[in-house]
Amino acid sequence: MKTPGLPALLLALALAARLTAASVDLSALENLRPARPVIPDRTFTLTDFGAVGDGKTMNTEAFKQAVAAVEKAGGGRLVVPKGVFVTAPFKLCSSLDLHLAEGAVIKAPETFAALGLPDPASFKTQAEANAVYKVPDPLITGSKLHDVALTGPGTIDGSGQHWWEWSERAARNVAKTSPGRIVYRRPHLVVIDRCERLLVADLTLTNSSMFHLVPKNITDLTIERVKVRAPWDGSGPNTDAIDPGPGTNFWIHHCDIDTGDDDIVIKSGGTNILIEDNAIRHGHGISIGSETSAGINHMLVRRCTFEDTDNGIRLKSMRGAGGLVENIRYTDLRMKHVENAIVLQLDYVDNNRPDFKGDPTRIPAIHNILLDHLTIEGSRHAGIIHGLPDSPITNITLSDITLQAETDLDVKNADNPSYIRVTRDIRAGVAPPRRPGEH
């Protein structure tokens, strides 16, 4: 049998690479449009239930009564008019559009006392605090619902500053000067759990004590034109912006995000996911994980921009909380001055629980990932592809990429990626100097 010459061999390898890239076919997701909530044509106004938008009055009962009236009527739109409406946590109902008008703010209290919580400084030990303290509910929550919308040009403000001062990160930062500092576990801002047809549109979410928007166990989720803001300099830790999962049929588009942690992250699991046309300014980029136990597949991310983020593309998982991540495509992305452009990591360690063990049978895996048509300018690191010895990362294709970074990709416990038309400019000095607050 005649051995093929070098040109024929190179042609065969190139063809094999193209076939590998083509195996991630997510064209069915390009026009994904989840079913939208169906809301009855009735309108209620929050101030009709005694609410006062003066930034001081507690309006918890007004919110509860207004939601109850909508529920009793069989659904409708609850309008929050212009003003700052302070409230403790309240729950939503089905067939409800919570609509925040221009200038409307739903605001969490700015003190622990307003929520009936003791001052964390009053405790001498963490055990003493744990015996008394219970994490409050999210500011806005709902469970086992259908047809829910949160809409309008208004703002939901988590008043997170006093929580951040007693966070896990704050305790680590002062560990040398204040050993044993108390940690108050923090609530999220908006959590919707188990809902069919959920829409979040046009709102601004800001300064959550922890995660901003957590839609979990959702079928048909649309998040569009949402702005999320929280400090990115470390003073507002774990302030994830949008954390959906598990669920199916997610469309997240035209959002503007600048926070101190994951900007968009699929947690636990999900399938049929389209993320497109989002602007990511600071934070940890568009992520998957760290928990992937329910598995994540059929996800398309396209036409997004990243600037000054810690990461661009980030898939992270770890033993004890792992599942299968496969059939994912990232295309037509532009990154400028990101710390790590591409992170595929199965040996992730969570700083907030470094001794995590979890379920030893839950071993993470990453397979069949296509990264194409990326422009990466002035990155500090091209990134990492780190699998596990017993779960190597396989079938990764990088195609039509222009990469400028100070260090190249670091690959271990993984198959070598397939490179197709990848231009790499790896040299010192292409990334800007770190600014105060950057890692």
N, C-alpha and C positions, 0 to 999 in steps of 0.2 A: 504494500500500500504506500503510495507516494505521500510524503510529508508536505503539507502546504507551505508555500513560501511566506515570507514576512508580510507582504502586502495583503495576501489572502487572509492571513491570520488576524491582522489588524482590522480588516473589514469584518470578519466574523465577530471579533470582540465588540466592535462598534455596533453591529447589528444586535448583538445580545444585550448591550447596554440600552439600546433604544426599545427593545422589547420589554426590558425590565421597567423602564420609565412608563411605557404605555400601559403596564398592568394596573396602574392606579388610575382607573377611569371613574371619575366622579361627575361626569357630565350631567347625570340625572339631578344633581344638586344645584346646578347653575340657576335654575328658575324655581327653586324651592319657595313656596309661599304657604306657611302654616295657616290653618283655619283661624279666623279672628273671632273675638268674643261677639256674641249677639246680646246687645243691651236694649231693654225696652225704652221707648221714647217717653220717659218721665224725668223731670228735673226737680231736684231738691237743693236747697241752699243752706250751708252750714250755719250761717248766722240766724236762720229761722229757728234754730234749736238752742239759742242762747249763747252761741260762741262769740267771743270778743277778740279781735285781732290786734291787741295792743302790745304784744310781746311780753306781757306779764301775767295775764289771767290764764289759769289752767283750764283747758277746754276739753278735758278727757270725757266728761259726761256728755258734752255736746256732740262729740264725735260718736260716742256709743249710741246715743239716742238717734242721731241722724242715720247711721248705718242700720239700726233696727227698723227705722221707718222705711228705708229703701227695701229692706228684706221683706217686711210685712206687705209692701205694695207689689212685690213680685219682681223687683229690680228697677234700675234707673240710674241716672247720673246725679252724683252728689258733688255740687260745685263748692269749692273753697274759694271765696272771693279775696280781693286784695287785702293784705294784712299779715301780721305775724301771729300765728295761732300755736301757742305753746300747749303741749299735751304729753301725758304719760302714754304708755302703749295702748293701742286699741286694735280691734280685729275687723277684717273685711267680711263681706258676705258674697254669695254668688250673684251673678247678673248685675254687677255693680261697676260703674265707671267713676272712680275717684278722680275728679278733674280739678286741677289747680290752675286758677286763672292767672293772668299776668299780674305779677306783684304779690301773689299768694305764697306764704311760707308756712309749712308744717314743721314745727321746731321742737326738738327734744329739750327737756329741762337742762339747765346749765350747772346744776348742783346735784350731788348725791342725795341731799336732804329732800329735795323736791320729789324724789322717787321713794322717799321713806327708807333710804339706805343709810347706814352708819358711815361716818367718816373713816376711810381706811387707816388714817393716821392714829385712830383711837385703839387699834389692835396692836398687841405686842408680838404676836406670833402668827404665822400663816394658819396653823391649826385652829387658833382662836377665831380668826376671820372666817375660815371655812365652816365652822360650827354655826355661825350666825348668818353669813352672807349667802344669798341665792341670786344667780344671774337673772336680771330682769328679762322679760320678753322683748323681742325686737319692737321698735317703735310702731311699725305697721306690719301686721301679720295676718295670715289666713291659712286655713287647712281644709282639705276635702271640699274644694270649690269647683265651680265651672263658670266660664264666661266672666272674667275679671279684667278690668283695665285700670291703669294708672296713667293719666294723660295730662297734658296742658303745659304751658310755659312756666309754671311756678316751680318752687324749690322745696325739697325735703332736706332739712338740716339736722344732722345727728348730734350737734353740740359736743363733739368728741374730746375736746381739749382736756377736760378734767379726768376723763377715763385714761387717756394716753399717759398721763403722769403716773399711773399706777398699773401700767402694763408689764408684761413679761420683759419686754425690751428695756423699759425704764429700770426695772430691777437689776437687769444684767449690767446696764450702764453705770449704776452706782454701787455695784457689788462690793468694791473695795472700800468705799467710804461708808456705806450703809448696808452691811451684810444682813441678810434675812429680811430685806425690805418686803412689805406686803404686796401681793399681786391680786388685783381685782379682775376676775374673768369678765370679758366685755360682751355686751349684746351686739347683734347686727342691727342694721337700720330697717331694711325691708326684707321679709322672708315670706314667700308663698310656697306652701308645701302641699303637693297633690292637687293639681288643678288641670282641667281641660280648657284650653283656649285662654291664654294669658297674653295681654298686650301692655307694654310699658313704652310710652312715647312722649318725646319732647320735654321731659322733665330735666331739672338739674338736681342731682343728689350730691350732698357735700358733708364733709367732716363727720362721717360715721365713726363711732367708737371703735368699730372693727369693720367687717365686710359691709358694703353698701347695699347691694341687690343680690339676693340669694333665691332664685327660683329653682326648686327641686321637686323631682317627681312630676314633671310637667309634660303634657302632650300638647303640642302646638303652641310654641312660644315665639313671640315677636318682640324684639327690643329695638327701637329705632329713634334716631336723633336724640339720644340721651346724652347729657353732659354729666361727668362725674369729676369732682374736685376734692382733693385732700392733700396735705403737705407731703412732699416727696423727699424732704431732707432728713428723714429719720424721726422727726418729732411726732408723726402720725403713723405708728407702725401697724402692719397687717390690715391696712385700709384697702383691701381688694375692691375693685369697682363692680364687676359683673361676674357672678359665680354660678352659672347654671349647671344642673346635672343632679341626678341622672334624669333621662327623659328622651323624648324623640321629637323631631321636627323643630329645630331651633333656627331662627333667622335673626342675626344681630348685625345691624347695619347703620352706617352714618352716625356713629357715636363719637364723642370727643372726650378723651379720658386722660387725666393727669393725677396720679395718686402715688401712694407710698408702697404699693405691693403689686400683686397681679392685677393687670388691667382688665383682661378678659380671661377667665380660666374655666375650663370644663372639669368639674369635679366628679369623682366616683364613676360616672358612666354617661354615655349618650350615643345616639345614632341619628344620622341624617341632620347634619349641622352645617349651616352656611353662615360664615362670618365675613363681611365684606365692607369696604369703603369706610373704615374707621381710622381716626387719627389718634395715635398713641404718643403721649408727650414725655412723661416720666413713668417710673414704675417698672414692673417685671415683665412687661410684654404680654403677648397672647400665649397662654399656657394650657397645658393639660396636666392634671394631677395636683398634689402628689398622690392622693388616693385615686386609684384607677380600678378598684375592685369589681365594679360592675361592667367594665370593658367600654372602650370608646372606639367607634369605627365610623367610616363614611362621613368624613369631615373635610370641608373645603374652606380654606382661608384665602382671600384674594383682595387685591387693590387696597391694601392698608399701608399706612405710613407710621414709622417709628422714629422718634428723635429724642436723644438724651435718655434713653431707657437703659435699665440694667440688662435687659435681655430683649431679643426680638422674638424668635421662635423658641419656645421652651416646652419640652415634654419631660416631665419628672415623675418618678415613682420610686418605691422602695419596698423591700421585703416586709411582709406583714400587712400591706395595704395595696398589693399589686393586682393587676388584671391585664388583659390583652389590649394593646393599642395598635390598631392597624388600619390600612387604607385611608391615609390622611394625605392631603395635598395642600401645600402652601405655594401660591403663585402670584406674580405681579406685585411684589412687596418692595418698598423702598425703606432702607434703614440709614440713618445718619447719626454718627457719634454714639452708637450703642456700645455697652460694655462687652456683651457676649451676643454675637449675632445668632448662633444656632446652638441650642442645648438639647441633646437627647440623652437623658440620664436616668439610669436605673439604680444607681447607688446614692441617691439623694438622702441627705440627713436634715431633718427638721430641727432648726435651732431651738424651737420652743419645747421640743420633746426629744432630745438627742438619744435617750435610752429606749425609744419606742421599739417594741418587738412585734406586736400585733399577732395575726394569724400566720404561722409559719408556712401554711399551705398556699398562701396568697403571694405568689412569686410574679413580679411584673415582667412584661414582655413588650417589645416594640418591633414591629415588622411592617414592611411595605409602605414606606414613606417617600413621597415625591416632593422635592423642593425645586421650583423652577422659576425662571425669570425674576430673579432677585437682584437688586442693586444695593450693595452694602458699602457705605462710604465712611471711612474714618473710625472703624470699630477698634476697640482695644484688643479684643480676642475674636478670632473667627468662631471659636466655641469648642464644644466637646461632644463626642459620641461615646458614652460610657455604658456598656452593658454589664451583665454579671457573668461570672464564669459558667454558671449553669443556665444562663438565659442570655445568650449573646444577641445583640441587635442585628437584624438582617434586612437585606433588600432596601437599602437607602440609596436614592438617586438624587444627584445634584445636577441640574441641567440649566444652561443658559443663565449663568450667574456671573456677575462682576463683583469681586470681593476685594476690599481693601481693608487690611487689618494689621496690627502689630505682631500678632502670633497666629499661626495656622491652626487648623482643626486638630484636636488631640483625640485619637481613636484608640479605645481599648475594649476588650471583650466584645468585639463587634466585627462583622465583615467589613472589608474596605468598601467605602461607598463607590458607586458608579459615577464618574465625572464625565459630563457631556458638555462641551463648549463652556468650560468654567475658566475664567480669567482671574488669577490671583496676584494681588500686589501685597506682599507680606514684608513689612519693614518697620523699623522703629520710627516713632514720631508722627505717624499718620493720624493718631487719635489726639483729640484736644487734651490739655492738662485737666486733671480732676478739679472740680469745684468744691467748695465747702459743702458738706452734707452727702457728697457722693461716696460710694463704697470704694 
